[in-house]
Amino acid sequence: MFEKIDTIFRNIESIRDEIQILLNMAQITLVDYIMIKRGAQDMPEGLSMAVFSQINEQIDALKLQIDALNKLKKDLLVF
C-alpha cells in the first residue's frame, strides 16, 4: 500500500519539477499561470502557446495524481 502512495508522491514531485521548468521557460509564476487561466490576467506577449499548452498538460497530469491520492485516501482511510 505504501508503495502506491510513494509512487504517487514520486510522480507528483516529477510533475512539479517539470511544471517549474516550463514556468521558468515561459518566465511566469504559477500564480501568473492561474490568473491567465482564470482570465484575470492577459498572456504575456513573449509566452509561446506551445509552452503554455505544455504547462496545461502537466497541470492536468498533476490533477490526475492528486485525484489518485484522494481516491486512495477514500478507499483506505475512511472508517
ABEGO torsion letter per residue (X at the ends): XAAAAAAAAAAAAAAAAAAAAAAAAAGBBAAAAAAAAAGABBBBAABBAAAAAAAAAAAAAAAAAAAAAAAAAAAAABX
